[in-house]
Amino acid sequence: MFDLPTLFFLTSVTATFLGVVLLALWVQDRKLPMLAIWGSAQLLGGIGMGLVAARSQLPDSISIVAANMLVLIACGLAWNGARSFERRRPLWLPGIAAAVLWLAACQIPAFYESFNNRVLFLYSAIAIHFGLATREFWRGRDEYLPSRWMVLVVLGSHALLYGSRVPLTLLWPHDPAASLPALRGWFVLLTAETLIHATAMAVLLVALTKERAEAIAVRHLIAAREAGEAVSAAKTRFIAQMSHELRTPLNALLGFAQLLRDDRRLAPDQKQHVEMLEDGGRHLLALVNDSLDLAMIESGRLTLHPEETALRPVLAECLAMQGPATAAKFVELSLQVDPGLPETVVLDTTRLRQILINLLGNATRFTPKHGRISLGAEALAGGRIALTVTDTGPGVAPARRATLFTDAAPLDPLSPLGHRNAGLGLAISAGLARAMGGSIAFSDGPGGRGSVFRVELPPEPAAG
């Protein structure tokens, strides 16, 4: 279909273009020296093939000596590119040794004037270089990369095809003056294979680098996850141990504080001091419990105990617990229940109560005097339920909303921007909602005033 000069020209153009592409990819990521080496190999090989293609217009010193010297340098670079990819130091001097020997041999008339001698030298050197490149990729086979095996096939077949010409030349020396069809056919076959090889290797090398980058990224992610899990487990163990160590003396302190509070021999001011001591102890115990809950949520070790729950009494109970605190601030409490809400649902009652108490407690703390707090419940499609806590407090500044449900950024309730300091309550509530298969979200209250915290949970109505 194509004559030999045309194939040489196509191979030259293709290899040169692919070399430029590989070099451009290396410029974008200098951490991939293998692409630079292989790109240079393709570029030099393409130039060498171009000189061979223009043999009729160029002197032999360029179209034979210089052209094949560039091809041999390209082969040496291909071998060193394989070494670089396998994280081995390139051997630059051995890589150009064949090109230097070729240049020196061509100065010897007995060698240069023999077509068969030149063929034996060139094809042996090419086969050796690509055989060495194949060996480098084979040595790195413990690192699983899907494209590696295709690279081994392409490189190995290239080395074998060029190497097979050596024994054929020794057994049946060729006379180029005879212009044998078989000889021309062999050169056409090798040149066509070189064209295919250049294209395939460029594609496969890009695939290899991408696969390695992905494999490294996966390994880093796994290592980071394992390190995070180890840190989380250690933190959970530490908090659990500290919580246990703190609870025992705290409970003892609270017990003695209660005994002192009930002692009639105390003066009024002394009794007030004891009550303050008891309140501080209870607050500290609540912080210990919150820390333990958050650690269990983050480590994924939180255990839920779903049970059939009458929802309305739980809502009323949680709202009633805020009664004394809201009455002192003249804050209006209300409960709004959707008539379509199922009578009973299956969920962890204790954790549901914990979520609602946290949200209602925050609303009570931040709602000013004569404000309003409402707890709403409605049925959603698919058996889901939505619980909302709405207040007329200062709301949450937009800059703080991204970290509202994390324990990373405490908020100042006295800030003129309306920041809320919810402690760990919101982080715990968000974690509990996720653990129960639901979600929690914040939005501004009606008219842009106040806050609305909405919890959606996925329980189905209990059977019967």
C-alpha positions, 0 to 999 in steps of 0.5 A: 500500500505504501512504499518505503520512503512514505512509511519512513516519512509517516513514522517520522511525522508521527514520532515527532508529534508524539514526542512533542506531546509527551514533552508538553505533558512533562512541562505541565508536571515536572514530577514525571521525568520519564515523560521527558525522557521518552518524549525526547526519545520519540522526538530524536527517533522521529528526526532520525527517521525523517533524515532516512526518508529524505535519503535521496536528497541528502548525503549519506553522512546525514541520511545514514550516519547521522540519522541512525546515530539519532535513532540509537540515541533515541533507543538509549533514551527509551531504555533510560525512560523505563529505568526512570519510570521504575524509580531507578537511576538512568544510565546516560553513558551506557545509553549513548554508547551504541550511538558513539560506537556506531559513529566510530565504526562508520569511520572504518571503510570495511564496516561502513561499506558493508550493508550487512555489517551496518544492519547487524550493528543497528538491529542488534543495538535496537533489539538490545535497548528495547530488550533492556527496556522490557526487562526494566518494566518486567522487574517492576511488575510487583506494582500492579498497573493494568497497562504494564502488561501491554507495555511489556507486549509492545516492547518485547515484540519490538525487541524480538522483531528487530532481533530476529533480523540479526540471525537472518542476516548472518544466515542469508546476507543481503545484497542491496544492489540486487533489490530483492522483493523479500528484502524490501518487504522486510524493511516495509514490515519493520518500518510499519511496526515501528510506526505502530510501536511509537504510537502505542508506546506514547498512549501506553506511557500516558496511561501508565503515569495516570495509573501510577498517580491514581494508585499513589493517590489511593494509597495516600487516601488509605494511609490517611484513613487508617491514620485518622481511624487510629487517631479517632480510636485513640481519642475515643479510648482516651475520652472514654477512660477520662470520662470514667475517671471523671464521673466517679469523683464528680458523682461523689461531689454531686452527692455531697453537694446535695447532702450539704444543700439539704442540711438545715444548719447551713446559713442562706448564703452558704446554701446558695454557695452549695447550690452554685457548687452543685450546678457547676458539677452538673454542668461539668458532668454534662460536658463530660457526657457530651464529649463521650457522645461526640467521640463515639459518634466520630468513631462510628461506635455509637450504638442505637436501640430502636424501639416503638415510640409514642412520638407526641408524649416525647415531644411534650416532655422535651418542651416541658423540660424548658418550662422553668427556664423560659418562664423566667424570661417570659418566653412563649413555648408552643407545640405544633403537631401535624394531624397526619403524624403517626402515633408511634414510630420506631427509633431510638427514643433516648437519642431523639430526646437528646437531639430535641433537648439540645436544640430546645436548650440552645433556643432557650439560651439565645432567645431574648425576653418575651420571645417565642420558641416553637417545636413542630412535627410533621409527616413527610412522604415515605414515612419520614418525619420532620421536627423543627425548632423555631426561635426569635433569637439573634440567629446565626451569622452567615460566615459561621453557618458552614461550621455550625454543626461541627465542634471546630468553631465555638460561637460567641452569644454576645457578638453583635453579629448574632453568633451563637455559642452552642457548645457541642450540642449542635455537633452531637445533634448532627451526628445523632441525626446522621447515625439515625439515617436522617439529617439536620439543617439550619435556616433563618426564621420567618421574616429573616429573624431568628433561627429554624433547626430542622431534623428529618428522620426516616422511621416507618410507622410501627406495625399495628 
